Amino acid sequence: MTDEHAHLNFCLRLHRALAADPDTTSCWSPFSVASALSLLTAGASGETRDELSAALADGDHADLVELLEEAGELAPVGERDDPPQLAVANTLWADASISVREEFVTELAARRGGGVREAPFHEDPAKARRLINNDVAETTNGLIPELIPSGALRADTVSALVNALYLKVAWRFRFSEQATTDRPFRSPAGRIEVPTMQLTESLDYAHLGGWQAVGLPALGDVQAVVLLPDSRLADAEPALTGARLAVILGALGRQRIALSMPKFRLSMRADLVRALTELGVRKVFTDDAELDGITSSRLAVHAVLHEAVLNVDEQGIEGAAATAVLMRTVAAMISRPVTVQVDRPFLLLVRHQESGAVYFMARVTEP
């Protein structure tokens, strides 16, 4: 399976785990989530790494890293075009109490916008939260001002692996604002009137497998693909696989299209732990997590916070997303047992543990 096919599988699987009801609106960033979890995978070993790699890329983690790095740079545009904007940051925020392995520092530095920064999770968690949120807000041009909400950092949180993304690109063929009018849209709840854009242009188009696909080109080699099912989305979407989606995308070819589509602004916040567990990622959330590639301290993930904002209008696309993998310390196991020798007189209680009621009490002086 190619890296693109594996990535499409990940997109569809996590999309359905995040928004299981096909009648609900949702919006998230596979790039941001995959970027953060790819770095987590690089710092994992054993079964923990295998589960992450299988969920993210069907086991081909190196191919995923290459795909993400390639997508992290936009194609150049002409001098008269609006320059596309793409900002990517990958940051490991670590408390002073843990020592980050040099190998992971090197791995992070090789990623786009990668680096390690210190945050006082133990001494001043409010400051740590503020540092991370301010950095994400700066990267996302203010669209995501508070990725980590109040109360998200726990007493045992010592690290956060954060990806932030900002993308703003203009359409290659812009919609006329004067042509935008309120037109009917058949939502699951009934017919509504929404601002609808109009464009007649030679665009990428395909119609097969019960889906129409329209490719809208934007500057920087970015493309928005509208996937419109012939039947109800709630009926068609469950049957759409990564392989079928790849076939549809591969069939896109130029055709003159008279397109009408809504302009919209979407946003969503979610903790991805439950969704990732459905994809088979489990061990990383337990005390048996193998994240020894990040630090010698024993860590486990306790939250994967994600937020995304997407705005599509006559001018183009503006979107921002951020993902924070919050890690906690795992209580150290006592390596040497405590020796207790009952070799002298003692008291004994036999009790009901939950209520505390004592069934028997004894003093044993001569057993």
C-alpha positions in Angstrom: 0.0 0.0 0.0 1.4 3.4 -0.9 1.9 6.1 1.7 -1.0 8.2 0.3 -3.4 5.2 0.5 -2.4 4.5 4.1 -2.9 8.2 4.9 -6.4 8.2 3.4 -7.3 5.1 5.4 -6.2 7.0 8.6 -8.2 10.0 7.6 -11.4 8.1 7.1 -11.0 5.8 10.1 -10.3 8.7 12.6 -12.9 10.9 10.9 -15.6 8.2 11.6 -14.3 7.6 15.1 -14.5 11.4 15.9 -17.9 11.9 14.3 -19.7 8.6 14.2 -23.0 10.2 13.2 -22.8 11.0 9.5 -25.5 13.6 9.9 -23.3 15.8 12.1 -20.8 18.5 10.9 -17.2 17.9 11.9 -13.8 19.4 11.1 -10.3 18.3 12.0 -6.8 18.2 10.6 -5.3 14.8 9.7 -2.0 16.6 9.0 -1.8 18.0 12.5 -2.8 14.9 14.3 -0.5 12.7 12.2 2.4 15.1 12.7 2.0 15.0 16.5 1.5 11.2 16.7 4.3 10.6 14.2 6.7 12.3 16.6 5.2 10.3 19.5 5.8 7.1 17.4 9.4 8.1 16.9 9.9 8.2 20.6 8.1 4.9 21.2 9.2 1.3 21.2 7.8 -2.2 21.3 4.0 -2.7 21.2 3.4 1.0 21.8 5.2 1.9 18.6 3.6 -0.9 16.6 0.0 0.3 17.6 0.7 3.9 16.7 2.4 3.0 13.4 -0.4 0.6 12.4 -3.1 3.3 13.1 -1.3 6.1 11.4 0.2 4.5 8.4 -0.6 0.8 8.2 2.9 0.2 9.6 4.9 2.4 7.1 5.9 5.1 9.5 8.9 6.2 7.5 6.7 6.8 4.4 4.3 8.9 6.6 7.2 11.1 7.8 8.2 11.7 4.2 4.6 12.5 3.1 4.2 15.0 6.0 7.5 16.7 5.2 6.6 17.0 1.6 3.3 18.6 2.5 5.0 21.0 4.8 6.3 23.1 1.9 4.1 24.9 -0.7 4.9 25.3 -4.4 6.2 28.8 -5.4 3.8 31.2 -7.1 4.2 34.1 -9.5 5.1 37.6 -8.3 1.6 38.9 -8.9 -0.2 36.2 -7.0 -1.2 36.4 -3.4 1.6 34.4 -1.6 0.3 31.3 0.1 1.0 31.0 3.8 1.9 27.8 5.6 3.3 27.7 9.1 4.1 24.4 10.9 5.5 24.0 14.4 6.4 20.8 16.1 7.4 21.4 19.8 8.2 19.2 22.7 7.5 21.1 25.9 9.2 19.4 28.8 9.4 20.0 32.6 12.9 20.5 34.1 12.3 17.2 36.0 12.7 15.1 32.9 15.7 14.8 30.7 15.0 14.5 26.9 17.2 12.1 25.1 19.6 13.6 22.6 18.4 11.2 19.9 14.8 12.5 20.2 16.1 16.1 20.2 17.8 15.3 16.9 14.7 13.6 15.5 12.6 16.6 16.4 15.0 19.1 15.0 14.8 17.3 11.6 11.1 17.9 11.4 9.7 21.1 10.0 9.5 23.7 12.8 10.8 21.2 15.3 12.3 22.0 18.7 12.4 21.3 22.4 11.4 24.0 25.0 11.1 24.0 28.7 7.8 24.6 30.6 7.3 24.6 34.4 4.6 21.9 34.5 5.3 21.1 38.2 6.2 24.5 39.6 3.8 26.7 37.7 1.3 24.7 35.5 -0.6 27.9 34.7 2.5 29.4 33.2 3.2 26.2 31.3 -0.3 26.3 29.9 0.1 30.0 29.0 3.5 29.4 27.2 2.0 26.6 25.1 -1.2 28.4 24.2 0.6 31.6 23.3 3.0 29.7 21.0 0.1 27.9 19.3 -1.8 31.2 18.9 1.2 32.8 17.3 1.7 29.9 14.8 -2.1 29.8 13.9 -2.4 33.5 13.4 -4.7 33.8 16.4 -7.3 31.3 15.1 -6.5 28.9 18.0 -5.9 31.1 21.1 -6.4 28.4 23.7 -5.6 24.8 22.7 -5.1 23.7 26.3 -8.1 24.6 28.4 -8.0 25.3 32.1 -7.8 22.1 34.1 -6.3 20.0 31.2 -2.8 19.9 32.9 -2.8 17.4 35.7 -0.5 17.3 38.8 1.5 14.6 37.1 1.7 16.2 33.6 5.4 16.7 32.8 5.4 17.1 29.0 3.4 18.1 25.9 4.2 17.2 22.3 2.5 19.9 20.2 1.9 20.4 16.5 0.4 23.7 15.2 -0.6 24.4 11.6 -1.7 27.5 9.8 -2.7 27.5 6.1 -4.0 30.4 4.0 -4.2 30.1 0.2 -6.1 31.9 -2.5 -8.2 30.1 -5.2 -6.6 29.9 -8.6 -10.0 30.7 -10.0 -11.7 33.0 -7.5 -15.5 33.2 -6.9 -17.2 36.5 -7.5 -18.5 37.9 -4.3 -21.3 39.6 -6.3 -22.5 36.2 -7.5 -22.9 34.8 -4.0 -26.6 34.6 -3.0 -28.7 32.7 -0.5 -29.7 29.4 -2.0 -31.4 26.3 -0.6 -29.3 23.5 1.1 -30.9 20.2 2.1 -29.5 19.6 5.5 -30.4 16.5 7.6 -32.8 18.7 9.6 -34.5 20.1 6.6 -34.1 22.7 3.9 -32.2 25.9 4.9 -31.0 29.0 3.0 -27.2 29.4 3.0 -24.8 31.9 1.3 -23.8 30.0 -1.9 -20.9 30.8 -4.2 -20.9 30.4 -8.0 -18.1 29.5 -10.4 -18.0 28.4 -14.0 -14.6 27.2 -14.9 -12.5 24.3 -16.3 -11.9 22.2 -13.1 -10.9 18.7 -12.2 -13.9 16.4 -12.2 -14.9 12.8 -11.8 -18.1 10.9 -11.4 -17.8 7.2 -10.5 -18.7 4.8 -7.7 -21.7 6.8 -6.6 -19.7 10.0 -6.0 -19.1 13.3 -7.9 -15.7 14.9 -7.1 -14.7 18.5 -8.0 -11.2 19.6 -7.6 -10.8 23.3 -6.8 -7.2 24.4 -7.3 -5.6 26.9 -5.0 -2.1 28.6 -5.1 0.9 26.7 -3.8 -0.2 23.4 -5.3 -3.1 23.1 -2.8 -6.4 21.6 -3.9 -9.8 21.4 -2.3 -11.9 18.4 -3.4 -15.6 18.4 -2.9 -17.0 14.9 -2.6 -20.7 14.8 -3.3 -22.5 11.5 -3.1 -25.4 10.5 -5.5 -27.4 9.3 -2.5 -27.7 10.6 1.1 -24.3 11.2 2.7 -25.3 9.2 5.7 -25.9 6.1 3.4 -22.9 6.6 1.1 -20.1 7.6 3.5 -19.8 4.3 5.5 -19.0 2.4 2.3 -16.2 4.9 1.3 -12.8 3.2 1.9 -9.3 4.6 1.4 -8.9 2.5 -1.7 -12.1 3.8 -3.2 -11.3 7.4 -2.4 -7.9 7.0 -4.0 -9.6 5.7 -7.2 -11.9 8.7 -7.3 -9.1 11.1 -6.7 -7.0 9.4 -9.4 -9.8 9.7 -11.9 -10.0 13.5 -11.7 -9.8 15.1 -15.1 -10.4 18.5 -16.6 -14.0 19.4 -17.5 -15.9 22.7 -17.7 -18.0 22.9 -14.5 -20.8 25.3 -13.3 -20.3 24.9 -9.6 -22.4 26.3 -6.8 -21.2 25.6 -3.2 -21.8 27.1 0.2 -19.2 29.3 1.9 -18.6 28.2 5.4 -16.7 28.5 8.6 -16.2 25.4 10.8 -14.5 24.7 14.0 -14.2 21.7 16.4 -12.4 20.7 19.6 -11.9 17.2 20.8 -9.9 14.9 23.0 -8.8 12.1 20.6 -8.1 9.4 23.3 -11.4 7.5 22.7 -11.2 7.8 18.9 -7.6 6.6 18.9 -8.4 3.7 21.2 -11.0 2.6 18.6 -8.2 2.6 16.0 -6.2 0.2 18.1 -3.9 2.7 19.9 -4.2 1.6 23.5 -0.9 0.8 25.3 0.4 4.4 25.1 -2.4 5.5 27.5 -1.5 2.9 30.1 1.2 2.7 32.8 2.9 0.1 30.5 3.5 2.7 27.7 6.9 2.4 26.0 8.1 6.0 25.4 11.7 5.4 26.3 12.9 7.0 23.1 11.8 10.4 24.5 13.3 10.2 28.0 14.5 7.7 30.5 11.6 8.8 32.8 8.6 6.6 32.6 5.8 8.4 30.7 2.3 7.7 29.5 -0.2 9.8 27.4 -3.2 11.0 29.3 -4.8 13.3 26.7 -4.6 14.1 23.0 -6.2 17.5 22.6 -7.1 18.7 19.1 -8.7 21.9 17.7 -9.3 22.9 14.1 -10.8 25.9 12.3 -11.6 26.0 8.6 -12.9 29.0 6.6 -13.8 28.7 2.9 -15.1 31.7 1.1 -14.9 33.5 -2.3 -11.2 34.4 -1.8 -9.8 31.0 -0.8 -9.1 28.8 2.2 -7.9 29.7 5.6 -7.4 27.0 8.2 -5.6 26.4 11.5 -5.2 23.3 13.6 -3.2 22.2 16.6 -2.7 18.9 18.5 -1.3 18.5 22.0 -0.2 15.1 23.3 -0.1 15.5 27.0 2.2 13.1 28.9 2.2 12.2 32.6 4.8 10.5 34.8 4.2 6.8 35.7 4.7 6.0 39.3 7.9 4.1 39.7 7.7 0.5 40.8 9.5 -0.3 44.1 12.4 -2.4 42.9 13.2 -4.0 46.3 10.4 -5.4 48.5 9.9 -4.2 52.1 10.8 -6.9 54.5 8.2 -7.6 57.3 9.0 -10.4 59.7 6.0 -11.2 62.1 8.2 -12.6 64.8 6.8 -11.0 67.9 3.4 -10.3 69.5 1.0 -8.5 67.2 -2.6 -7.3 66.8 -4.8 -8.6 64.0 -8.0 -7.0 62.6 -10.4 -8.9 60.3 -12.6 -6.1 58.8 -15.0 -5.2 56.1 -12.8 -3.1 53.8 -15.4 -0.8 52.3 -17.3 0.1 55.5 -14.5 -0.4 57.9 -16.5 -2.5 60.3 -14.3 -4.9 62.2 -15.4 -8.5 62.3 -12.6 -9.8 64.6 -9.8 -8.2 66.7 -7.1 -10.3 68.2 -3.9 -9.9 70.1 -1.5 -12.7 69.3 1.2 -13.2 71.9 1.7 -16.9 71.7 0.6 -18.3 68.3 
